[in-house]
Amino acid sequence: MSTATDKRKAPAGERVADWADGRLGIYSLAKANMRKIFPDHWSFMLGEVALYSFIIIILTGVYLTLFFHPSMNEVEYHGSYVPMQGVLMSEAYASTLDISFDVRGGLLIRQIHHWAALIFLAAMMVHMMRVFFTGAFRKPREINWLFGFLLFVLGMFTGFTGYSLPDDLLSGTGVRFMQGAILSVPIVGTYLSMFLFGGEFPGGDIVARFYSIHILLLPGIMLGLLVAHLILVFYHKHTQFAGPGRTNNNVVGMPLLPIYMAKAGGFFFLVFGVISVISAIATINPIWALGPYRPDLVSTGAQPDWYMGFSEGLIRVMPGWEINLWGHTLVLGVFIPLVIFPLVLASIAVYPFIESWVTGDKREHHILDRPRNAPTRTAFGVAWLTWYFVLLIGGGNDLWATHFHLSINSITWFVRIFFFAGPVLAFVITKRICMGLQRRDKDKVLHGRESGIIKRLPHGEFVEVHEPLTQEALHTLTAHQQYTPAEIGPTVDENGVERKVSRTEKLRARLSKAYYGKDNQVAKPTVEEYKEITSGHGHH
């Protein structure tokens, strides 16, 4: 009599997983990283909104490419939109009308695509401001700041090429604006314009060229930057706000699987749903109301999307200066803003390296600053935002004038004045507010929180009872680091030999004092001060 051993086969899913793991090493990779901890704070969702908006842009963009014809060949429209029947237009404009009125769900997809692009850039901007104000760009994340900055800049130009594709009167006006800026470049401006448009404006190739740039070149670069950005976030571990048990060597939060992934998945569909609702009830870029582009026409009230508004504001408020050199006209009224625009962007990109040089701090930072504890940095950020919104007003000066019954010249002069005065005022006011908040934090640590309870003392005096703060609150208010301003040091050594101090060293000392001098940070309360007050000497 013989016995047989039953060998039950593993389920099909498990066999496939084992096969893949033997070739890709997925299990060991997942085991090492799927339990990675992520902190939980609402402000970290800003980056996720940008990520999910980008995914929505890709999904809707793929659908739109199936029906769009990137051609400037002239055709006569015979589609379902009756007011345009018989009108001569480009194939690009005609196919966009077909997407809007004849393709099932086409108009909604167009709206979702455009709204997602606006929200993508808005989320990136707010996310970058969160990173800036909390100091999350410090070592080791300077490179990741550059990746995020490049994503924002490339997103701006991707959006510009995207809303130029329908070849309607509004987008054509924007392309004409861009061509005028290119022509203002000395010596090479006319050549650049001819190469870009394939001849005299508007040429016959610009839509096809913008189409290739919009769906292939820029999204490909952005996708690579996005992957690199997320890899560095994963590698460096996430930053976190100060709190009990949180140090530069650990992360307090939730594991990636299953909690964080479940929340992220739900949040994606929430973002998708909100964008879809906005797209369904608020029409954006109604090209059928504008008509096809003609070089001899300009759309009234023409405005770019919000993220390009400040660049247009620079040109609108600039005086129409021109100079003639050797028989050539240099249009300073356009060329100077064209130079300022990239310089401002470059200053934002290199700021982490400037602050690192000023502080001389080479340590890794995984704990975030509270904006009030870095008043100079916070003031710089608010000054930049003020400058941006002032120029945004300048970019829409005609709409401000018509909607609020104001003089367009008054608005232009307001923008010209506050172009210089606005950031300075914002810097000073923000810095004073930060210093006031620091003093209030120190007072709360030493005296406790105001309870709102009024107590009458035996001798008749009325005082407010202060409640002591919890240990968690005390830690949050006192966990920040305070820098000592850099000093030039003695200029004469022990042998009486004078040392030459370089201009760079002097500049660094001045900047360091401006960042961390006595007027920029309130000394943290000491244990001795706390004990003296809480022991009952003059404390109620």
C-alpha positions in Angstrom: 0.0 0.0 0.0 1.5 3.3 -1.0 0.8 6.8 0.2 0.7 10.0 -2.0 1.5 13.4 -0.8 -0.9 16.2 -2.0 0.9 19.3 -3.1 -1.7 22.1 -3.3 -0.9 24.8 -5.8 -0.7 28.4 -4.6 -3.4 30.8 -5.8 -2.9 32.2 -9.3 -2.4 35.8 -7.9 0.3 34.6 -5.5 2.1 32.7 -8.3 2.1 35.8 -10.5 3.4 37.9 -7.5 6.2 35.4 -6.9 7.1 35.3 -10.6 7.3 39.1 -10.7 9.3 39.3 -7.4 11.9 36.9 -8.7 12.6 39.2 -11.6 12.0 42.6 -10.2 12.6 42.4 -6.5 9.2 44.0 -5.7 8.7 42.4 -2.4 11.9 43.5 -0.8 11.4 47.0 -2.2 7.9 47.2 -0.8 8.9 45.7 2.5 11.5 48.5 2.9 9.4 51.4 1.8 5.7 50.7 2.1 5.7 51.3 5.8 7.5 54.6 5.5 6.1 57.2 7.8 4.5 60.5 6.6 3.5 63.3 8.9 -0.1 64.5 9.0 -0.7 68.2 8.5 -3.2 70.0 6.3 -0.6 72.1 4.6 1.1 69.0 3.1 -2.1 68.5 1.1 -1.2 71.5 -1.1 1.5 69.6 -3.0 -1.0 66.7 -3.4 -3.6 69.0 -5.0 -0.9 70.0 -7.5 0.0 66.4 -8.2 -3.6 65.3 -8.7 -4.4 68.2 -10.9 -1.4 67.3 -13.1 -2.8 63.7 -13.4 -6.2 65.1 -14.4 -4.5 67.3 -17.0 -2.7 64.3 -18.5 -5.9 62.2 -18.6 -8.1 64.9 -20.1 -5.3 66.0 -22.5 -5.0 62.5 -23.9 -8.8 62.5 -24.7 -8.6 65.9 -26.4 -5.7 64.9 -28.6 -7.9 62.3 -30.3 -10.1 65.0 -31.8 -7.9 68.1 -32.2 -6.4 69.0 -35.5 -3.3 71.1 -35.1 -3.4 72.8 -38.5 -3.7 76.4 -39.6 -5.1 75.4 -43.0 -8.2 77.5 -43.8 -11.5 75.7 -44.0 -15.2 76.7 -44.1 -17.1 75.7 -41.0 -20.2 73.5 -41.4 -20.6 72.2 -37.9 -23.5 72.2 -35.5 -22.8 75.7 -34.1 -25.1 77.7 -36.3 -23.7 81.2 -35.7 -20.4 80.2 -37.1 -21.6 78.3 -40.2 -20.0 79.4 -43.4 -17.2 81.3 -41.6 -13.6 80.8 -42.7 -11.3 79.6 -40.0 -8.3 77.4 -39.3 -8.7 73.6 -38.8 -7.5 74.1 -35.3 -10.4 76.4 -34.4 -12.9 74.3 -36.3 -11.8 71.1 -34.5 -12.1 72.9 -31.2 -15.7 73.9 -32.0 -16.3 70.2 -32.9 -14.9 69.1 -29.6 -17.2 71.6 -27.8 -20.4 70.9 -29.7 -20.2 67.5 -31.5 -17.9 65.2 -29.4 -19.7 63.5 -26.6 -18.5 65.1 -23.3 -16.0 67.1 -25.3 -16.9 70.5 -23.8 -16.8 69.2 -20.2 -13.4 67.6 -20.9 -12.1 70.9 -22.3 -13.4 72.7 -19.3 -11.9 70.2 -16.8 -8.6 70.4 -18.7 -8.4 74.2 -18.5 -9.6 74.5 -14.9 -7.2 71.7 -13.8 -4.3 73.6 -15.4 -5.3 76.8 -13.5 -5.6 74.9 -10.2 -2.4 73.0 -10.9 -0.4 76.2 -11.1 -2.3 77.8 -8.2 -1.6 74.8 -6.0 2.1 74.8 -7.0 2.4 78.4 -6.1 0.7 78.1 -2.7 2.8 74.9 -2.1 6.0 76.7 -2.9 5.0 79.5 -0.5 4.4 77.0 2.2 7.8 75.5 1.6 9.4 79.0 1.5 7.7 80.4 4.7 8.5 77.3 6.7 12.1 77.0 5.5 11.5 73.5 4.0 13.9 74.4 1.2 17.0 74.2 3.5 19.6 71.4 3.3 19.2 68.7 2.0 16.2 69.9 -0.1 17.8 72.8 -2.1 17.8 70.6 -5.3 14.2 69.6 -4.7 13.3 73.4 -4.5 14.8 73.8 -7.9 12.8 70.9 -9.3 9.6 72.4 -7.9 10.5 75.8 -9.3 11.2 74.4 -12.7 7.9 72.6 -12.6 6.1 75.9 -11.9 7.9 77.8 -14.7 7.4 75.0 -17.2 3.8 74.8 -16.2 3.4 78.5 -17.0 4.7 78.0 -20.5 2.8 74.7 -21.0 -0.4 76.6 -20.1 0.5 79.4 -22.5 1.1 77.0 -25.4 -2.1 75.2 -24.4 -4.5 78.1 -24.5 -2.9 79.3 -27.8 -3.9 76.1 -29.6 -7.6 76.8 -30.3 -6.5 79.7 -32.6 -9.4 81.9 -31.4 -9.3 85.7 -31.2 -8.3 85.7 -27.5 -5.4 83.2 -27.8 -4.3 84.9 -31.0 -4.0 88.2 -29.2 -1.8 86.6 -26.6 0.4 85.1 -29.3 0.7 88.5 -30.9 1.7 89.9 -27.5 4.4 87.3 -27.2 5.7 88.1 -30.7 5.9 91.7 -29.9 8.0 90.9 -26.8 10.3 88.7 -28.9 10.8 91.5 -31.5 12.0 93.8 -28.7 15.1 91.7 -28.2 18.0 93.6 -29.8 19.7 92.2 -32.9 18.2 88.7 -32.7 14.5 89.5 -32.1 13.4 89.5 -35.7 15.3 86.2 -36.4 13.7 84.5 -33.4 10.3 85.6 -34.5 10.9 84.3 -38.1 12.2 81.0 -36.8 9.3 80.5 -34.4 6.5 81.4 -36.7 8.0 80.0 -39.9 7.8 83.4 -41.6 6.0 86.6 -41.1 3.5 86.7 -38.2 1.2 84.7 -37.9 2.9 82.3 -40.3 1.4 78.9 -41.0 3.2 76.6 -38.5 2.7 78.1 -35.1 -0.2 76.0 -34.0 1.5 72.8 -35.1 4.7 73.8 -33.3 2.9 74.8 -30.1 1.0 71.5 -30.3 4.2 69.4 -30.3 5.7 71.6 -27.5 2.4 71.4 -25.5 1.8 67.6 -25.7 5.3 66.2 -25.9 8.2 68.4 -25.0 7.1 70.3 -21.9 4.9 67.5 -20.4 7.8 65.0 -20.9 10.2 67.3 -19.1 7.7 68.0 -16.3 6.9 64.3 -15.8 10.6 63.6 -15.4 11.0 66.5 -12.9 7.9 65.4 -11.0 9.2 61.8 -10.6 12.6 63.2 -9.5 10.8 65.5 -7.1 8.8 62.7 -5.5 11.9 60.4 -5.3 13.7 63.1 -3.4 10.8 63.7 -1.1 10.7 59.9 -0.4 14.5 59.7 0.0 15.0 62.7 2.3 11.9 61.9 4.3 9.1 64.4 4.9 9.6 67.6 6.9 7.4 68.1 10.0 6.4 70.9 12.3 8.0 71.1 15.8 6.3 69.1 18.5 7.0 66.6 21.4 9.0 63.7 20.2 9.8 65.2 16.8 13.5 65.6 16.0 15.7 65.9 12.9 16.2 62.1 13.2 12.7 60.8 13.2 9.3 61.3 11.6 6.0 61.2 13.6 2.9 60.3 11.5 1.2 57.6 9.6 2.6 54.7 7.5 2.4 54.9 3.7 0.4 51.7 3.6 -2.5 51.4 4.3 -3.5 54.6 6.0 -1.7 57.3 3.9 -2.5 55.6 0.6 -6.1 55.3 1.5 -6.3 59.0 2.4 -4.4 60.0 -0.8 -6.7 57.9 -3.0 -9.8 59.5 -1.5 -8.3 62.9 -1.7 -7.6 62.4 -5.4 -11.2 61.7 -6.2 -12.2 64.7 -4.0 -10.0 67.0 -6.1 -11.3 65.4 -9.3 -14.9 65.9 -8.2 -14.4 69.5 -7.2 -12.7 70.4 -10.5 -15.5 68.6 -12.4 -18.2 70.5 -10.6 -16.4 73.8 -11.2 -16.0 72.9 -14.9 -19.7 72.0 -15.2 -21.0 75.3 -13.7 -18.4 77.9 -14.6 -17.5 78.3 -18.3 -13.9 79.3 -19.1 -12.5 80.3 -22.5 -15.8 80.2 -24.6 -14.0 80.3 -28.0 -17.4 80.3 -29.9 -18.2 83.7 -28.4 -14.8 85.2 -29.6 -14.5 83.9 -33.2 -11.4 82.7 -35.1 -8.2 84.7 -35.0 -7.5 87.4 -37.5 -4.3 89.4 -37.5 -6.2 92.6 -38.1 -8.4 92.2 -35.1 -7.8 92.4 -31.3 -10.2 91.0 -28.7 -11.4 93.6 -26.2 -10.7 92.8 -22.6 -8.1 90.3 -23.6 -6.4 88.8 -20.5 -4.0 85.9 -20.1 -4.5 83.3 -17.5 -3.7 84.5 -14.0 -0.2 83.1 -13.8 0.9 85.2 -16.8 -0.9 88.3 -15.6 2.1 89.8 -13.8 4.3 89.6 -16.9 1.7 91.5 -18.9 1.4 93.9 -16.0 5.1 94.7 -16.3 4.7 95.7 -20.0 1.4 97.6 -19.6 2.7 99.9 -16.8 6.1 100.4 -18.4 6.5 103.9 -20.1 6.8 103.6 -23.9 10.5 104.4 -24.0 12.4 104.0 -27.2 16.0 104.9 -28.2 17.6 104.8 -31.6 21.1 103.4 -31.9 23.0 103.2 -35.3 19.7 103.3 -37.2 18.0 100.6 -35.1 15.1 101.2 -32.6 15.4 99.7 -29.2 12.0 99.4 -27.6 12.8 99.7 -23.9 9.2 99.8 -22.9 9.0 96.1 -23.8 12.6 95.0 -23.5 13.1 96.1 -19.9 10.1 94.1 -18.6 11.3 91.1 -20.7 14.6 91.3 -18.8 13.0 91.8 -15.4 10.8 88.8 -15.8 13.5 86.1 -15.9 15.6 87.9 -13.3 12.8 87.8 -10.8 12.3 84.1 -11.5 16.0 83.4 -11.1 16.1 85.2 -7.7 13.3 82.9 -6.5 15.2 79.8 -7.7 18.5 80.7 -6.0 17.1 82.0 -2.7 17.8 78.8 -0.7 21.5 79.0 -1.6 21.6 82.7 -0.7 20.1 82.1 2.7 22.4 79.1 3.3 25.4 81.4 2.5 24.2 84.2 4.8 23.6 81.9 7.8 26.6 79.6 7.2 24.4 76.8 8.3 25.5 73.5 6.8 23.3 71.2 8.9 20.4 69.1 7.7 16.9 70.5 8.7 13.9 68.3 8.9 11.9 70.4 11.4 10.0 73.3 9.9 10.2 76.9 11.1 7.2 78.9 12.1 7.1 81.9 9.8 7.1 84.4 12.7 10.4 83.0 13.9 12.1 83.9 10.6 10.8 87.5 10.1 13.2 88.6 7.4 12.5 85.6 5.2 8.7 85.9 5.8 8.9 89.6 5.0 10.7 88.8 1.7 8.0 86.4 0.8 5.1 88.7 1.5 6.9 91.5 -0.3 7.2 89.3 -3.4 3.5 88.4 -3.2 2.6 92.0 -2.9 4.7 92.9 -5.9 3.1 90.1 -7.8 -0.5 91.2 -7.1 0.3 94.8 -7.8 1.5 93.8 -11.3 -1.6 91.5 -11.6 -3.7 94.7 -11.2 -1.6 96.3 -13.9 -2.1 93.4 -16.2 -5.9 93.9 -16.0 -5.9 97.7 -15.8 -8.6 97.9 -18.5 -11.0 95.6 -16.7 -10.4 97.4 -13.4 -11.2 100.6 -15.1 -14.4 99.4 -16.8 -15.8 97.4 -13.9 -15.1 100.0 -11.1 -15.5 103.1 -13.3 -12.0 104.3 -12.7 -9.5 106.1 -14.9 -7.1 103.7 -16.6 -4.4 106.3 -16.3 -4.9 106.5 -12.5 -4.7 102.7 -12.2 -1.5 102.7 -14.3 0.1 105.3 -12.1 -1.1 103.5 -9.0 0.7 100.4 -10.2 3.8 102.3 -11.2 4.1 103.9 -7.7 3.3 100.7 -5.7 5.6 98.7 -8.0 8.3 100.2 -5.8 6.5 101.3 -2.6 4.2 98.2 -2.2 7.0 95.6 -1.5 8.8 97.9 0.8 5.7 98.6 2.9 4.8 94.9 2.9 8.3 94.0 4.1 8.3 96.5 7.0 4.7 95.7 8.1 5.3 92.0 7.9 8.5 92.1 9.9 6.8 94.2 12.6 3.9 91.7 12.8 6.4 88.8 13.1 8.2 90.5 15.9 5.0 91.2 17.7 4.0 87.6 17.4 7.3 86.5 18.8 6.8 88.8 21.8 3.3 87.4 22.4 4.7 83.9 22.2 7.3 84.7 24.9 4.7 86.3 27.1 2.5 83.2 26.7 5.3 81.0 27.8 6.1 83.1 30.8 2.6 84.0 31.9 0.4 81.4 30.4 -2.8 81.7 28.3 -5.4 84.3 29.0 -8.4 82.4 30.3 -11.0 85.3 30.2 -11.7 84.8 33.9 -11.6 88.0 36.0 -10.7 87.6 39.6 -10.9 90.2 42.4 -8.1 90.2 44.9 -8.6 90.9 48.6 -7.4 94.5 48.3 -9.9 95.2 45.5 -7.7 94.8 42.4 -9.2 93.0 39.4 -6.9 90.7 37.5 -7.3 88.2 34.7 -6.4 84.6 35.5 -3.8 83.1 33.3 -3.8 79.3 32.7 -0.4 77.6 32.3 0.3 76.1 28.9 0.5 72.4 28.3 4.0 70.9 27.8 3.2 70.4 24.1 2.3 74.1 23.6 5.5 75.1 25.5 7.6 72.9 23.3 6.0 74.3 20.1 6.7 77.9 21.3 10.3 77.3 22.3 11.6 74.7 19.9 12.9 77.0 17.3 16.6 77.7 16.8 18.0 81.2 17.1 21.1 82.1 15.0 23.9 84.4 16.0 24.8 87.0 13.3 28.1 86.3 11.6 30.9 88.6 12.7 33.9 89.8 10.6 36.1 89.1 13.6 39.4 90.9 14.5 41.1 92.5 11.6 44.5 92.4 13.4 46.1 89.1 14.4 48.1 88.5 17.7 51.3 89.6 16.0 49.8 93.0 15.0 49.5 92.1 11.3 46.4 93.5 9.7 44.2 91.1 7.9 42.5 92.2 4.7 38.7 91.8 4.9 37.1 91.0 1.5 34.0 92.7 0.3 32.2 89.4 0.2 32.9 88.8 3.9 31.7 92.3 4.7 28.5 91.8 2.7 27.8 88.4 4.4 28.2 90.0 7.8 25.8 92.8 7.0 23.2 90.4 5.5 23.6 88.1 8.5 23.0 91.0 10.9 19.9 92.1 8.8 18.6 88.5 9.1 19.4 87.7 12.7 20.3 90.9 14.5 18.7 92.0 17.8 15.8 93.7 15.9 15.0 90.4 14.0 14.5 87.9 16.8 13.2 88.0 20.4 15.3 86.0 22.8 13.6 82.8 23.9 12.5 82.8 27.6 14.9 81.0 29.9 14.1 78.5 32.6 15.2 81.0 35.2 12.7 83.6 33.9 9.9 81.0 33.9 10.7 79.9 37.4 10.9 83.4 38.8 7.4 84.3 37.4 5.7 81.1 38.2 7.0 81.1 41.8 4.5 83.8 42.6 6.4 87.0 42.3 3.9 89.4 40.8 2.1 86.5 39.0 -1.7 86.2 39.1 
